[in-house]
Amino acid sequence: MSYLNDELAVMAMIEVTAATLAAHPFFHDISTDHLAVLARAASDVTFPAGHRFFADGGHAICFWLVQSGQVTVDIDVPGQGPVPIDTIGMGELVGWSWLFPPFLWAFGAVAASPVETFEFDARMVRAWCACDPALSYEVTRRVAEVLTRRMKSTRSRLITVSLHPARTRS
């Protein structure tokens, strides 16, 4: 199910179960029934450093929960290419554009180190959410919490840049 046809990605032969998902912070306190449904859309996938998960404007068909390693979020700046804007680590969500129409990536993401993830088929998760309002609420609420944290972090970085522009130009 790997997002890109990337021969370097390794899908583990470990079955993703409700119990394995329950250990991930993103799913803290979600019902076992919901975890069982979500596990059916998940694979355990490892990516090497340098693997591009997605690029700005691409179709958002997967999302990932980081189990280990780090992912750099970037934005494509005309004339400069991808510019790093954040780092995502263990226990965090990579990708949220899959949940909101038109389901196109708003940023890019690349593995900063080897990364082990749970990779989810976003279309399956959206379909199950459409049939189960309680699941939809849980998933949407958790993604909204991630968005809120990241917006606060971005705000802090922008304030720092505006107060100390000379420090950020090196």
C-alpha positions as CSV (number, residue, x, y, z in Angstrom):
1,M,0.0,0.0,0.0
2,S,3.0,2.3,0.0
3,Y,2.1,5.8,-1.3
4,L,4.9,5.9,-3.9
5,N,6.1,3.0,-6.0
6,D,9.3,3.1,-4.1
7,E,11.4,-0.1,-4.0
8,L,13.2,1.2,-1.0
9,A,10.1,1.2,1.2
10,V,9.8,-2.0,3.2
11,M,6.4,-3.3,4.3
12,A,6.8,-5.4,7.4
13,M,5.1,-8.7,7.5
14,I,3.7,-7.8,11.0
15,E,0.0,-7.7,11.1
16,V,-1.3,-4.3,12.3
17,T,-3.9,-5.0,15.0
18,A,-6.1,-2.9,17.2
19,A,-3.6,-3.6,20.0
20,T,-0.6,-2.3,18.1
21,L,-2.5,0.8,17.1
22,A,-3.7,1.4,20.7
23,A,0.0,1.8,21.7
24,H,0.4,4.9,19.4
25,P,-0.3,8.2,21.1
26,F,-2.5,9.4,18.3
27,F,-5.1,6.7,19.2
28,H,-4.9,7.2,23.0
29,D,-8.3,6.3,24.5
30,I,-10.1,5.4,21.2
31,S,-12.5,2.5,21.3
32,T,-11.2,-1.0,20.5
33,D,-14.0,-1.3,17.9
34,H,-12.7,1.8,16.1
35,L,-9.1,0.6,16.4
36,A,-10.1,-2.8,14.8
37,V,-11.7,-1.0,11.8
38,L,-8.7,1.3,11.4
39,A,-6.2,-1.6,11.6
40,R,-7.8,-3.0,8.4
41,A,-6.6,0.1,6.6
42,A,-3.1,0.1,8.1
43,S,0.3,-1.4,7.1
44,D,3.6,-1.3,9.0
45,V,6.0,0.4,6.6
46,T,9.6,1.5,7.0
47,F,11.2,4.2,4.8
48,P,14.8,5.1,4.3
49,A,16.2,8.6,5.0
50,G,15.4,10.8,2.0
51,H,12.2,9.1,1.0
52,R,9.6,11.7,-0.1
53,F,6.2,10.9,1.4
54,F,4.4,13.5,-0.7
55,A,4.8,16.9,-2.4
56,D,2.7,20.0,-2.3
57,G,-0.3,19.7,-4.7
58,G,-0.2,15.9,-4.9
59,H,-3.2,13.6,-4.3
60,A,-3.5,12.8,-0.6
61,I,-4.3,9.0,-0.6
62,C,-2.4,8.0,2.5
63,F,-1.4,9.2,5.9
64,W,1.1,8.0,8.4
65,L,1.6,7.7,12.1
66,V,5.3,7.8,13.0
67,Q,6.6,4.9,15.2
68,S,10.3,5.9,15.0
69,G,12.4,8.4,13.1
70,Q,11.8,11.9,11.9
71,V,10.0,13.5,9.0
72,T,10.7,17.0,7.7
73,V,7.7,19.0,6.5
74,D,8.6,21.4,3.7
75,I,7.0,23.9,1.4
76,D,7.9,24.5,-2.2
77,V,9.3,28.0,-2.6
78,P,9.5,29.2,-6.2
79,G,13.2,29.5,-7.2
80,Q,14.4,27.7,-4.1
81,G,12.6,24.3,-4.1
82,P,11.5,22.6,-0.9
83,V,12.2,24.7,2.3
84,P,11.9,22.9,5.6
85,I,9.3,24.3,8.0
86,D,8.8,21.6,10.7
87,T,10.0,18.3,12.0
88,I,7.6,15.5,13.0
89,G,8.8,12.7,15.2
90,M,7.7,9.5,17.1
91,G,4.1,9.4,18.1
92,E,2.9,12.0,15.6
93,L,0.7,12.2,12.5
94,V,2.2,12.9,9.0
95,G,-0.4,14.3,6.6
96,W,-3.8,15.8,7.2
97,S,-4.8,16.9,3.7
98,W,-6.3,13.4,3.1
99,L,-9.2,14.4,5.4
100,F,-10.3,17.6,3.7
101,P,-11.5,18.1,0.1
102,P,-10.0,18.4,-2.5
103,F,-7.6,15.9,-0.8
104,L,-4.5,17.5,-2.2
105,W,-1.3,18.0,-0.1
106,A,-0.8,21.5,1.2
107,F,2.9,20.8,2.0
108,G,5.6,18.3,1.3
109,A,7.2,15.7,3.6
110,V,10.5,13.8,3.4
111,A,12.1,11.2,5.8
112,A,14.9,13.0,7.7
113,S,16.1,9.6,9.0
114,P,14.9,6.1,8.6
115,V,11.2,6.1,9.6
116,E,8.9,3.3,10.7
117,T,5.3,4.2,10.3
118,F,1.8,2.9,10.3
119,E,0.6,3.8,6.8
120,F,-3.2,4.2,6.3
121,D,-5.2,4.0,3.1
122,A,-7.0,7.4,3.5
123,R,-9.8,6.5,1.1
124,M,-10.7,3.5,3.2
125,V,-10.6,5.5,6.4
126,R,-12.8,8.3,4.9
127,A,-15.3,5.7,3.7
128,W,-15.6,4.1,7.2
129,C,-15.9,7.6,8.7
130,A,-18.8,8.4,6.3
131,C,-20.6,5.3,7.6
132,D,-19.8,5.7,11.3
133,P,-20.3,9.2,12.8
134,A,-18.6,8.3,16.0
135,L,-15.5,7.2,14.2
136,S,-15.6,10.3,12.0
137,Y,-15.8,12.5,15.1
138,E,-12.8,10.7,16.8
139,V,-10.6,10.9,13.7
140,T,-11.5,14.5,12.8
141,R,-11.1,15.6,16.4
142,R,-7.6,14.0,16.6
143,V,-6.5,15.6,13.3
144,A,-7.9,19.0,14.4
145,E,-5.8,18.7,17.6
146,V,-2.7,18.1,15.5
147,L,-3.5,21.0,13.3
148,T,-4.0,23.3,16.3
149,R,-0.6,22.3,17.8
150,R,1.2,22.8,14.5
151,M,-0.4,26.2,13.9
152,K,0.6,27.3,17.4
153,S,4.2,26.1,16.7
154,T,4.2,27.9,13.4
155,R,2.9,31.1,15.0
156,S,5.7,30.9,17.6
157,R,8.4,30.4,14.9
158,L,7.0,33.3,12.8
159,I,7.1,35.6,15.9
160,T,10.7,34.6,16.6
161,V,11.7,35.2,12.9
162,S,10.0,38.6,12.9
163,L,11.7,39.6,16.2
164,H,15.1,38.2,15.3
165,P,15.4,38.2,11.5
166,A,19.3,38.2,11.5
167,R,19.4,34.9,13.5
168,T,17.3,33.0,10.9
169,R,19.2,34.1,7.8
170,S,22.3,32.0,8.3
